[in-house]
Amino acid sequence: MTTIILTSVAALCFLAAIVSVRSARLRFRVVRLIESDLNVDVEAHSLAFASYRKEAHAVIVYALLAPAAAAAAYIDDPEIMAVFGVMIIPAAVSLWWARLSVREARMARNRYDLERRAGEALEQEQLAPKAWAARLAPEEVPDFSGFEIGRVYQAGSGLMAGDFFDVHRVGPTRVAAVIGDVAGHGIESSITAFQAKYLLRVFLRQFRDPAQAFEELNAQLAAGDRDEEFISAAVIVFDTEAGTLRYASAGHPPFFLFQEDGVLPLRSTGPLLMLDPKAHYFSREIPMESGDLVVMYTDGLAEARAGGSQFGEDRIVKTAERELNAPPDVLCKALIDAAKDHAGGVIDDDTAIMAIRRD
């Protein structure tokens, strides 16, 4: 009878050790998963490691008790039988609990996987506006011989950006600068801005006159079912060989050419895009000397307001005049900082600014 009881205790301890090993292994995997996360949750790691340590302790205890109980089964000693015999109840309970513990460890692993995937999905959702903004308003622009180019972009309170700018070569001696703003906020406006930016790249290579590029862009975009969308945009094509700039503006706020003898506002040369598929645009050509500077911006800059007072065109000109000798990047930053100061530190609308100086 003694042999049967102690053999049963040994078997139960052995099974409890095996099941505890499985549970400990699963919990250790959860610990390693948490440690591999770049944003380690210290509290979650501590709890997971404490759970693993508890299961590892059970493995050690039952791994030692199993052979000891098996050896005691062949020793005819009532006291040893009594000592090991009382282990049959905790061993049986631990075996049952270990089975549940394996299930809990698997659930913990699955829950952590789900939470991590949910976190990754949320992170991607949060990064999406930044990714769109990087396409519409890149942090770096190409260097073009003969020009200094500065730019700044300030995201507004909307989820997705609608302002865009671009600088690219359209011929051996011709460089185009583009800036625009799609009315509204959200993914649809952002997609429209993306389409307008890259279609303009195509049309500005196809047509020498930026007004023709606008007419083609307008015909393409206005043909769709987008009754609630419209775009203001401006294009300047710099010709280094001719020493001129040719510009067209589709309902865009005035931008400014700073020359030695004064400031010339470059005003709209046609209606907003997407209002009328048959709208006509024209362009103007102006000489551009070495040292001349163009400042382009979207309406978020001029409309930055403190109560009923907008930052406005006059403040844009005065701020730019104070920084005319500064690098274009510094001038752009001075403009956005001045508008923020005027608006009490916050500009609600997306704002893009470019400054381009001819060397």
C-alpha positions in Angstrom: 0.0 0.0 0.0 2.8 2.4 0.9 4.5 1.7 -2.4 1.3 2.4 -4.4 0.7 5.7 -2.5 4.3 7.0 -3.0 4.4 5.8 -6.6 1.2 7.8 -7.2 2.7 10.9 -5.5 5.8 10.5 -7.7 3.7 10.2 -10.8 1.5 13.2 -9.9 4.6 15.3 -9.1 6.2 14.3 -12.4 3.1 15.2 -14.4 2.8 18.5 -12.5 6.4 19.3 -13.4 5.8 18.6 -17.1 2.7 20.7 -17.3 4.5 23.5 -15.3 7.3 23.4 -17.8 4.9 24.0 -20.7 3.3 26.9 -18.8 6.7 28.4 -17.8 7.8 28.2 -21.4 4.8 30.0 -22.7 5.1 32.7 -20.1 8.8 33.1 -20.9 7.8 33.7 -24.5 5.5 36.5 -23.4 8.3 38.0 -21.4 10.6 37.9 -24.4 7.9 39.5 -26.7 7.5 42.3 -24.3 11.3 42.8 -24.1 11.5 42.9 -27.9 9.0 45.8 -28.0 10.8 49.1 -28.6 8.3 50.8 -26.2 8.6 48.3 -23.3 5.7 48.5 -20.8 7.6 48.2 -17.5 4.6 47.2 -15.5 3.5 44.5 -18.0 7.1 43.2 -18.1 7.2 42.9 -14.3 3.9 41.1 -14.1 4.8 38.7 -16.9 8.2 37.9 -15.4 6.7 37.4 -11.9 4.2 34.9 -13.5 7.1 33.1 -15.3 9.1 33.0 -12.1 6.2 31.4 -10.2 5.8 28.6 -12.9 9.6 28.0 -13.0 9.6 27.6 -9.2 6.8 25.0 -9.5 8.9 23.1 -12.1 11.9 23.0 -9.7 9.8 21.9 -6.7 8.0 19.1 -8.5 11.0 18.0 -10.5 12.8 17.4 -7.1 9.8 15.8 -5.4 9.0 13.3 -8.2 12.3 11.2 -7.9 12.3 11.6 -4.1 8.8 10.2 -3.8 9.7 7.4 -6.3 12.8 6.5 -4.2 10.8 6.6 -1.0 8.3 4.0 -2.4 11.0 1.3 -2.0 11.9 2.3 1.6 9.7 0.6 4.3 9.5 3.5 6.6 6.1 4.8 7.9 7.4 8.2 8.7 8.7 8.7 5.1 5.4 7.5 3.7 3.6 10.0 5.9 5.8 12.9 4.8 5.4 12.1 1.1 1.8 10.9 1.4 0.6 14.3 2.4 2.0 15.6 -1.0 -0.7 13.7 -3.0 -3.3 16.4 -2.4 -1.2 19.5 -3.3 0.4 17.6 -6.2 -3.1 16.8 -7.6 -4.3 20.3 -7.1 -1.1 21.7 -8.7 -1.5 19.4 -11.6 -5.1 20.6 -12.2 -4.0 24.2 -11.7 -1.0 23.8 -14.0 -3.4 22.7 -16.8 -5.4 25.9 -16.3 -2.2 27.9 -16.1 -1.1 26.6 -19.6 -4.5 27.9 -20.9 -4.0 31.2 -19.2 -0.4 31.5 -20.6 -1.7 30.9 -24.1 -4.4 33.5 -23.6 -1.8 36.0 -22.3 0.3 35.4 -25.4 -2.7 35.9 -27.7 -3.8 39.0 -25.9 -0.4 40.5 -26.1 -0.2 39.7 -29.8 -3.6 41.4 -30.3 -2.6 44.4 -28.3 0.6 44.8 -30.2 -1.1 44.5 -33.6 -3.7 47.1 -32.4 -0.9 49.4 -31.3 0.9 49.0 -34.7 -2.4 49.7 -36.5 -2.9 52.8 -34.4 0.7 53.9 -35.0 0.2 53.6 -38.7 -3.0 55.6 -38.5 -1.1 58.3 -36.7 1.7 58.3 -39.1 -0.5 58.4 -42.2 -1.0 62.2 -42.1 2.7 62.7 -41.7 3.4 60.4 -44.7 0.9 62.4 -46.8 2.4 65.7 -45.7 5.8 64.5 -46.6 4.6 63.8 -50.2 2.8 67.1 -50.5 5.3 69.3 -48.7 8.7 67.4 -48.6 11.2 68.4 -46.0 14.0 68.5 -48.6 13.9 70.1 -52.1 16.4 69.7 -54.9 19.3 72.1 -55.2 19.2 74.1 -58.5 22.2 76.0 -59.7 21.5 79.7 -59.7 18.8 79.7 -57.0 18.5 79.7 -53.2 15.3 78.0 -52.1 13.8 78.1 -48.7 10.5 76.5 -47.5 8.6 75.8 -44.4 5.4 73.8 -43.7 3.2 74.1 -40.7 0.4 71.5 -40.3 -2.9 72.8 -39.1 -5.5 71.3 -36.8 -7.0 69.0 -39.5 -6.2 65.3 -39.7 -4.8 65.4 -43.3 -2.9 68.1 -45.1 -4.4 69.9 -48.1 -1.5 72.4 -48.9 1.3 71.4 -51.2 4.4 72.8 -52.8 6.9 71.6 -55.3 10.1 72.6 -57.1 11.3 70.7 -60.1 13.2 71.2 -63.4 11.0 71.4 -66.5 13.8 72.0 -69.0 17.5 72.5 -69.3 17.3 76.2 -68.2 13.8 76.2 -66.7 12.8 75.5 -63.1 9.1 75.5 -61.9 8.0 76.4 -58.4 4.4 75.4 -57.5 2.3 76.1 -54.4 -1.4 75.3 -53.8 -4.2 74.7 -51.3 -7.2 72.4 -51.6 -10.3 73.7 -49.8 -11.4 71.6 -46.9 -9.7 69.0 -44.7 -9.5 65.2 -44.6 -8.4 62.4 -46.8 -10.3 63.5 -50.0 -8.7 67.0 -50.0 -5.3 65.4 -49.4 -5.8 63.0 -52.3 -6.8 65.9 -54.6 -3.8 67.9 -53.5 -1.6 64.9 -54.3 -3.2 64.5 -57.7 -2.9 68.2 -58.5 0.8 68.3 -57.5 1.9 65.4 -59.7 -0.4 66.2 -62.7 1.2 69.7 -62.7 4.6 68.1 -63.0 3.4 66.4 -66.2 1.7 69.4 -67.7 4.5 71.8 -66.9 6.8 69.7 -68.9 4.3 69.4 -71.7 3.4 73.1 -71.9 5.9 76.0 -71.7 3.2 78.3 -70.5 2.1 77.7 -66.9 -1.4 79.1 -67.9 -1.8 76.2 -70.4 -0.7 73.8 -67.7 -3.5 75.2 -65.4 -6.1 74.9 -68.1 -5.2 71.2 -68.7 -5.2 70.5 -65.0 -8.5 72.3 -64.5 -10.1 70.3 -67.3 -8.9 67.0 -65.9 -9.9 67.7 -62.2 -13.2 69.6 -62.9 -14.4 66.7 -65.1 -14.9 64.5 -62.0 -17.7 64.5 -59.5 -16.1 66.9 -57.0 -18.6 69.7 -56.6 -17.5 70.6 -53.1 -13.8 70.9 -53.9 -11.7 73.6 -55.4 -8.0 74.5 -55.5 -6.0 77.7 -55.4 -2.6 77.4 -56.9 0.3 79.4 -58.3 3.1 78.4 -60.6 6.3 80.3 -61.4 8.6 79.1 -64.2 12.1 80.6 -63.8 14.2 80.8 -67.0 17.9 81.2 -66.2 18.8 81.7 -69.8 16.3 84.5 -70.5 16.6 85.9 -67.0 12.9 86.0 -66.5 10.1 84.4 -64.5 6.7 83.6 -66.0 3.8 83.0 -63.6 0.2 82.1 -63.5 -2.1 82.1 -60.5 -5.4 80.2 -60.2 -7.3 82.2 -57.6 -4.3 82.1 -55.3 -3.5 84.8 -52.7 -1.0 87.4 -54.0 2.6 86.4 -53.7 5.5 88.9 -53.9 8.6 89.6 -56.0 11.1 91.7 -54.0 13.4 93.7 -56.3 16.0 96.3 -55.8 13.5 99.1 -56.6 10.5 97.8 -54.6 8.0 95.0 -54.1 5.7 93.7 -56.9 2.6 91.8 -56.0 1.9 88.8 -58.3 -1.9 88.5 -58.3 -4.3 86.0 -59.7 -4.5 85.4 -63.4 -7.5 83.2 -63.5 -10.2 81.6 -61.3 -9.9 78.8 -58.8 -9.3 75.4 -60.2 -12.2 72.9 -60.4 -15.0 75.5 -60.5 -15.4 75.6 -64.3 -13.9 72.9 -66.6 -13.7 75.5 -69.4 -12.1 78.3 -67.4 -9.3 80.3 -69.1 -6.0 81.4 -67.5 -3.2 83.7 -68.7 0.4 84.2 -67.6 2.7 87.1 -67.1 6.5 87.3 -67.8 8.7 89.6 -65.7 12.5 90.1 -65.7 14.3 88.6 -62.7 17.7 90.0 -61.8 20.3 88.6 -59.6 19.3 89.0 -56.0 15.6 89.2 -56.7 13.4 87.2 -54.3 10.0 85.7 -54.6 7.9 84.8 -51.6 5.0 82.3 -52.2 2.6 81.1 -49.5 -0.8 79.6 -48.9 -3.7 81.4 -47.2 -3.0 79.9 -43.8 -0.2 82.5 -43.4 -2.2 85.6 -44.4 -5.3 84.4 -42.5 -3.6 83.7 -39.2 -5.8 85.8 -36.9 -6.0 87.2 -33.4 -9.7 87.8 -32.9 -10.8 89.7 -35.9 -7.4 90.8 -37.0 -5.7 88.8 -39.7 -1.9 88.7 -40.2 -2.5 90.0 -43.7 -0.5 90.9 -46.8 1.0 94.1 -45.3 2.6 92.2 -42.4 3.9 89.5 -44.8 5.7 92.2 -46.8 7.1 94.0 -43.8 8.3 90.8 -42.2 9.9 89.7 -45.4 11.6 93.1 -45.9 13.2 92.9 -42.5 14.7 89.5 -43.5 15.6 90.2 -47.1 19.3 89.7 -46.5 18.8 86.4 -44.6 18.9 83.0 -46.3 15.5 82.0 -47.7 15.0 79.3 -45.1 15.5 81.9 -42.3 13.1 84.3 -44.0 10.4 81.6 -44.2 10.8 80.7 -40.6 10.6 84.4 -39.7 7.3 84.6 -41.5 5.7 81.6 -39.8 7.0 82.7 -36.4 5.6 86.2 -36.9 2.2 84.8 -38.0 2.2 82.5 -34.9 3.0 85.4 -32.6 0.1 87.4 -34.2 -2.3 84.5 -33.7 -1.3 83.8 -30.1 1.0 80.9 -30.8 -1.3 78.7 -32.9 -2.2 78.7 -36.6 -5.3 76.5 -37.2 -4.9 76.1 -41.0 -2.2 74.3 -42.9 0.4 76.8 -44.0 3.1 76.4 -46.7 5.7 79.1 -47.5 8.5 79.2 -50.1 11.1 81.8 -50.7 13.3 81.6 -53.9 16.2 84.0 -54.6 18.1 84.2 -57.8 21.9 84.2 -57.2 
